[in-house]
Amino acid sequence: MPRPAKIKKNNNKKEKEAVPAKKRKSFSRLRGMKDVLFDEYRYWDLVKSKAIDLARTYGFKRLDTPILEPADMYERTTGETSDIVTKEMYAFVDKGGEKVALRPEATPSLVRAYIEHGMFNFPQPIKMLWLGPLFRHDKPQAGRYRQFSQIDLEMFGEESPVADAQLILLAYNFFKELQIDVQVQINSIGCKECRKEYSNKLIAFYKERGKRAKLCPDCNKRLAKNPLRLLDCKEEKCVEVRTDAPQIVDYLCDDCKNHFTKVLEYLDELDIPYNLNTYLVRGLDYYTRTVFEIWPMDGEESRQTALGAGGRYDDLVEFMGGRPTPACGFALGVERVISKVKEKNIPLKQEDENVIFIAQLGDQARRKVFGLFEELRRSGFNVRQAFTKDSLKAQLEEANRVGAKFSLILGQKEILDGTMLIRDMESGIQEVIDYKKIRQELEKRLNNENKK
């Protein structure tokens, strides 16, 4: 019988060694992206819960849409000449050969959902609440990221100026309840009919001697393709040129003028501070009639600091293949709102009130308090634990960190006696209580604390 071959030992130490630590690749966030860490989420929860509560009060219902959508949907609706489409949209061809895009804005997706699910057959108006991430390959700067989040409220099937005013009121109340003073910047850009005459006047103005030469390259292109967006440019020389430009409110048709007048009358009645901003046109092609932005009162008067924006888009549903449907909406930038909350040092509500911490000593006690923890949690108590820690000192340090009012401590002696220790975390006083009466004892003590 042949002898088995000897297995050669690999004496090459270099092959055995792991890759040296200095050669291992570490990874960082992509430029313009942001991690939302533990403490930061207190602000996210505040902003989102405030928006959701207000929206529900006004009858808005929440829905969601996919992050990926057909790229040509945004090219057609947002505008082929818009900065979003030409410079910022993340678009690519997927493995199935379809050109798709990470959603750069929410409104086209919500219009698609309205049409695709036949919502025109539902009682109108349809009021939508949407919140989620958006993606734009924008230049990162303070309050602006390439992945950012918005809260959108959209209303379909209501042409009355009451709808415009209600949305503005909702946005204003949102900031008021967050203790942020804001002013509404508002304008009307008319309908597609009355905008024709104004566009011709605007083109003639910019073609006057010396004006066109001062325009930035983008505005020279806009002059031919979308002259209204000349008023939207942020370049310093373009801002100077537009100072003497004709104002669109002087060219509104009667219907658009009456609609806008009524919107302003509602705002006056509601005591909402606003400024008639004749240069405000928004950077999206689908807007009609009312457009507005929400600016902080104590900040630089610039749309760069806008906390929210919106307007009317009465032609978009039909343009995307649906029935003629009036619509309007607005969006709030979550990161910008959070930044303003921090800047104002607005106090946050204490999340962890009346915390009960459960500590243990030994494996038997740990097994027993697992059940107690679940019992108290299901009974509505705000309980915390650190079951992975063995040291009582380490557990009580964790109890202090989470702001516990009382700690329940179970050890071997307490198991034998059928008792438990309750420790007042503020005074440090400990007492022995009957294990079977823990819930009643906690309720009594918490009620006494709330009465103080």
C-alpha positions in Angstrom: 0.0 0.0 0.0 1.6 3.3 -1.0 2.5 5.7 1.7 0.5 8.9 1.7 2.4 11.9 0.4 3.8 14.3 3.0 2.0 17.6 3.3 4.6 20.3 2.8 4.6 23.0 5.4 4.4 26.5 4.1 7.4 28.2 5.7 6.9 31.4 3.7 6.0 33.9 6.5 5.1 36.6 4.1 2.2 34.5 2.7 0.9 33.9 6.2 1.0 37.5 7.4 -2.1 39.6 7.1 -2.0 42.7 5.1 -0.2 45.4 7.1 -2.5 47.8 8.8 -0.9 50.8 7.0 -1.8 49.2 3.6 -5.5 48.5 4.4 -7.9 50.8 2.7 -10.2 52.9 4.9 -13.4 54.4 3.6 -14.9 57.8 4.0 -18.2 59.3 3.1 -18.7 60.5 -0.4 -18.4 64.3 -0.9 -21.6 66.0 -0.1 -23.0 63.2 1.9 -23.7 63.1 5.6 -24.1 60.6 8.4 -26.9 61.3 10.9 -25.6 60.2 14.3 -27.4 59.4 17.5 -27.7 62.9 19.1 -28.5 64.5 15.7 -31.6 62.3 15.4 -33.3 64.3 18.2 -33.6 67.2 15.8 -34.7 65.0 12.9 -37.5 63.5 15.1 -38.6 67.0 16.2 -38.8 68.4 12.7 -40.5 65.4 11.2 -43.0 64.9 14.0 -44.0 68.6 13.9 -44.5 68.4 10.2 -46.5 65.2 10.3 -48.7 66.4 13.2 -49.5 69.6 11.4 -50.1 68.0 8.1 -52.5 65.4 9.6 -54.4 68.3 11.3 -55.0 69.8 7.8 -56.1 66.5 6.3 -52.9 65.4 4.5 -52.2 61.7 4.2 -48.7 60.2 4.0 -47.4 58.2 1.0 -44.0 57.3 -0.4 -42.5 56.9 -3.9 -39.5 55.0 -5.2 -36.0 56.6 -5.1 -35.4 55.5 -8.7 -37.7 56.9 -11.4 -37.4 57.2 -15.2 -34.9 59.9 -16.0 -37.0 61.3 -18.9 -39.8 62.0 -16.4 -37.6 64.7 -14.8 -36.2 65.9 -18.1 -39.7 66.6 -19.4 -41.2 68.1 -16.2 -38.4 69.8 -14.3 -37.1 71.2 -17.6 -34.4 70.3 -19.9 -32.7 73.6 -19.4 -33.0 73.6 -15.6 -29.9 73.4 -13.4 -31.3 70.2 -11.8 -31.4 68.4 -15.1 -28.4 69.9 -16.9 -26.0 69.9 -13.9 -27.3 68.1 -10.9 -29.3 65.0 -11.6 -27.8 61.6 -11.0 -28.9 59.7 -14.1 -27.5 56.5 -15.5 -28.4 53.5 -17.6 -29.2 50.4 -15.5 -28.4 46.8 -16.2 -31.7 46.4 -18.1 -30.7 49.3 -20.5 -33.2 51.7 -19.1 -32.2 55.3 -18.3 -33.1 56.0 -14.7 -32.4 58.7 -12.2 -32.1 59.1 -8.4 -35.1 61.4 -7.7 -33.8 65.1 -7.6 -37.2 66.4 -6.4 -40.5 64.9 -5.2 -43.3 66.6 -7.1 -43.0 64.7 -10.5 -43.0 61.4 -8.6 -46.1 62.4 -6.7 -47.9 63.5 -9.9 -46.9 60.2 -11.5 -48.4 58.4 -8.5 -51.6 60.5 -8.7 -52.1 59.5 -12.4 -50.9 55.9 -12.2 -53.2 55.0 -9.3 -56.2 56.8 -10.7 -56.5 59.3 -7.8 -58.6 61.6 -10.0 -61.5 59.1 -9.3 -61.2 59.8 -5.6 -62.9 62.7 -3.8 -61.0 65.8 -4.5 -58.8 67.5 -3.3 -56.2 64.8 -2.7 -53.8 66.0 0.0 -50.4 64.2 0.1 -47.7 64.3 2.7 -44.3 63.0 1.6 -40.9 62.9 3.2 -37.6 61.3 2.2 -34.2 61.7 0.6 -33.4 63.5 -2.7 -30.2 63.5 -4.7 -28.5 66.3 -6.6 -24.8 66.6 -7.7 -24.7 70.1 -6.4 -21.7 72.0 -5.0 -21.6 71.1 -1.3 -21.9 74.1 1.1 -23.5 75.0 4.4 -26.9 73.5 4.6 -26.7 71.9 1.2 -25.8 68.2 0.6 -25.9 65.9 -2.4 -28.2 63.6 -0.5 -30.7 65.8 1.4 -34.2 65.3 2.8 -37.4 67.2 2.2 -40.9 67.3 3.6 -43.4 67.8 0.8 -47.1 68.7 1.0 -49.1 68.6 -2.2 -52.7 69.3 -3.0 -54.4 68.0 -6.2 -57.8 68.9 -7.6 -58.3 72.4 -6.0 -58.0 75.5 -8.1 -59.2 78.0 -5.4 -56.7 80.5 -4.1 -57.7 79.2 -0.7 -55.5 76.2 -1.4 -52.5 78.4 -2.0 -53.1 80.3 1.2 -53.7 77.2 3.3 -50.4 75.7 2.2 -48.6 79.0 3.0 -50.4 79.1 6.4 -49.3 75.5 7.1 -45.7 76.3 6.3 -45.8 79.5 8.4 -47.3 77.7 11.4 -44.7 74.9 11.1 -41.9 77.5 11.6 -43.9 79.5 14.2 -44.3 76.4 16.4 -40.6 75.7 16.1 -40.0 79.3 17.3 -38.4 80.3 14.0 -39.4 83.7 12.7 -39.9 83.7 8.9 -41.2 85.8 6.1 -42.9 84.6 3.0 -41.5 85.8 -0.3 -44.3 85.6 -2.9 -45.0 86.3 -6.5 -47.2 85.3 -9.4 -45.7 84.1 -12.7 -49.1 83.9 -14.4 -50.3 81.2 -16.7 -48.9 80.0 -20.0 -51.1 82.5 -21.9 -50.2 85.8 -20.1 -46.6 84.7 -19.8 -46.1 84.8 -23.5 -46.4 88.6 -23.7 -44.2 89.0 -20.6 -41.5 86.7 -22.1 -41.4 88.8 -25.2 -41.0 91.9 -23.2 -38.2 90.3 -21.1 -36.3 89.2 -24.2 -36.5 92.6 -25.7 -35.2 94.1 -22.4 -32.2 91.8 -22.2 -31.3 92.4 -25.9 -31.0 96.1 -25.4 -27.5 97.4 -26.0 -24.9 96.4 -23.4 -27.2 94.1 -21.3 -26.7 90.8 -23.0 -22.9 91.1 -22.8 -23.1 91.3 -19.0 -25.0 88.0 -18.7 -23.3 84.8 -17.6 -23.0 81.9 -20.1 -26.0 80.1 -18.6 -28.2 83.2 -18.9 -27.2 83.7 -22.5 -28.6 80.2 -23.1 -31.7 80.9 -21.1 -32.4 83.9 -23.1 -33.2 81.7 -26.1 -34.8 78.7 -24.3 -36.4 79.9 -21.1 -36.2 83.7 -20.6 -38.2 83.7 -17.3 -35.3 82.0 -15.6 -33.0 85.0 -16.2 -34.6 86.5 -13.1 -33.6 83.4 -11.1 -29.9 83.7 -11.7 -27.6 84.2 -8.7 -24.6 85.6 -10.5 -23.8 89.1 -9.3 -23.7 90.8 -12.8 -27.0 89.1 -13.8 -28.6 90.3 -10.6 -27.5 93.9 -11.4 -28.9 93.7 -14.9 -32.3 92.5 -13.8 -32.9 95.5 -11.5 -34.7 97.4 -14.3 -36.3 94.4 -15.9 -40.1 94.6 -16.5 -42.2 93.0 -13.7 -44.4 90.1 -14.5 -47.3 91.2 -12.2 -47.9 94.1 -14.7 -48.6 91.6 -17.5 -50.9 89.1 -15.6 -54.2 88.3 -17.3 -57.4 89.1 -15.4 -57.8 85.5 -14.0 -54.3 85.3 -12.8 -54.4 88.8 -11.3 -57.6 88.0 -9.5 -56.3 84.7 -8.2 -53.1 86.3 -6.9 -55.0 89.2 -5.3 -57.2 86.8 -3.3 -54.1 84.8 -2.1 -52.7 88.0 -0.8 -56.0 89.0 0.9 -56.0 85.7 2.7 -52.5 86.2 3.9 -53.4 89.7 5.1 -56.4 88.3 7.0 -54.2 85.6 8.6 -51.5 88.2 9.6 -48.8 86.3 7.8 -45.8 88.5 7.0 -45.0 88.5 3.3 -43.0 90.4 0.7 -44.0 90.8 -2.9 -40.8 89.7 -4.6 -41.1 90.4 -8.3 -37.9 88.5 -9.1 -39.1 85.3 -7.6 -39.8 82.8 -10.4 -38.5 79.5 -9.0 -36.1 77.3 -11.0 -38.6 74.7 -12.2 -40.4 74.9 -15.5 -43.8 73.5 -14.4 -44.8 76.3 -12.0 -47.8 78.6 -12.8 -49.4 81.5 -11.0 -48.4 81.6 -7.3 -44.8 80.9 -6.3 -43.3 81.4 -2.9 -40.3 80.8 -0.7 -39.9 80.9 3.1 -37.0 83.0 4.3 -35.7 83.4 7.9 -36.4 86.9 9.3 -33.0 87.1 11.0 -30.9 85.8 8.2 -29.4 87.4 5.1 -32.1 88.3 2.6 -31.2 85.6 0.1 -32.8 82.6 -1.4 -29.6 80.7 -0.5 -31.1 80.7 3.1 -34.6 79.7 2.0 -36.0 77.1 4.4 -38.8 76.1 2.1 -40.5 76.8 -1.2 -43.5 76.0 -3.4 -46.2 77.1 -5.7 -48.9 76.2 -8.1 -48.5 73.8 -11.1 -51.9 73.6 -12.7 -50.7 72.2 -16.0 -48.3 69.4 -14.8 -50.8 66.6 -14.3 -52.1 67.0 -17.8 -48.6 67.4 -19.2 -47.6 64.1 -17.6 -50.6 62.3 -19.3 -53.4 62.8 -16.8 -56.6 64.7 -16.8 -56.5 68.5 -16.5 -56.0 68.9 -12.7 -55.1 72.0 -10.8 -52.4 71.4 -8.1 -50.1 73.2 -5.7 -47.6 72.3 -3.1 -44.4 73.2 -1.1 -41.3 71.5 0.3 -39.3 72.1 3.4 -35.5 71.4 3.6 -35.0 69.2 6.6 -31.3 69.9 7.0 -31.8 73.6 6.7 -34.6 73.7 9.3 -32.4 71.6 11.7 -29.5 74.0 11.2 -31.8 77.0 12.1 -33.2 75.1 15.2 -29.6 74.7 16.4 -28.6 78.2 15.6 -31.6 79.6 17.6 -30.7 77.2 20.5 -34.4 76.1 20.6 -34.8 73.8 23.6 -35.8 70.2 22.7 -38.4 68.3 24.6 -36.8 65.7 26.9 -37.3 62.4 25.1 -36.5 60.1 28.0 -38.8 61.2 30.8 -39.5 59.0 33.9 -36.8 56.5 32.9 -36.7 53.3 35.0 -33.3 51.4 34.8 -33.1 47.7 35.6 -29.7 46.5 36.9 -28.7 43.0 38.0 -25.9 41.1 39.7 -25.2 37.5 38.5 -26.5 35.2 35.8 -29.6 34.1 37.8 -30.6 37.7 38.4 -29.9 38.6 34.7 -32.3 35.8 33.5 -35.0 36.9 35.9 -34.8 40.6 35.0 -35.2 39.8 31.3 -38.8 38.9 32.0 -39.3 41.9 34.4 -38.0 44.3 31.7 -40.5 43.0 29.1 -43.4 43.0 31.7 -42.7 46.7 32.6 -42.2 47.7 28.9 -45.5 46.2 27.9 -47.1 48.0 30.9 -46.0 51.3 29.5 -43.0 52.1 31.6 -40.1 53.9 30.0 -37.5 51.2 30.8 -33.7 50.9 30.0 -31.1 48.3 30.7 -27.5 47.3 30.3 -27.8 43.5 30.5 -24.4 42.9 28.8 -22.6 44.6 31.7 -21.7 42.6 34.8 -20.4 45.4 37.0 -23.1 47.2 39.1 -21.0 50.4 39.0 -21.0 50.3 35.2 -24.7 49.7 35.0 -25.5 52.6 37.4 -23.2 54.8 35.3 -25.3 53.9 32.3 -28.5 54.7 34.3 -27.1 58.2 35.0 -26.2 58.6 31.3 -29.8 57.9 30.2 -31.2 60.2 32.9 -33.0 57.5 34.9 -35.2 58.6 37.8 -35.1 55.2 39.5 -33.0 52.1 39.2 -34.3 48.6 40.2 -31.4 46.4 41.3 -31.7 42.6 41.6 -29.0 40.4 43.1 -28.7 36.9 44.6 -29.9 38.0 48.1 -32.9 39.7 46.7 -33.8 36.6 44.7 -33.8 34.5 47.8 -35.8 37.1 49.8 -38.3 37.8 47.0 -37.4 41.5 47.1 -35.7 44.1 44.9 -33.8 47.3 45.6 -35.2 50.6 44.3 -32.7 53.5 44.1 -33.5 57.1 43.7 -30.9 58.2 41.2 -31.0 61.9 42.3 -30.7 61.4 46.1 -28.9 58.0 46.0 -31.3 56.6 48.6 -32.0 52.8 48.3 -35.0 50.9 49.7 -36.1 47.3 49.7 -39.5 46.6 48.1 -41.5 43.4 47.5 -40.7 41.9 44.1 -44.4 41.2 43.5 -45.3 44.9 44.1 -42.7 46.5 41.8 -45.3 47.9 39.3 -47.5 49.4 42.0 -44.5 51.0 43.8 -43.2 52.5 40.5 -46.6 54.0 39.7 -46.9 55.5 43.1 -43.4 57.1 43.0 -43.7 58.4 39.5 -47.1 60.0 40.3 -45.5 61.7 43.3 -42.6 63.0 41.0 -45.1 64.4 38.5 -47.0 66.3 41.2 -43.8 68.1 42.4 
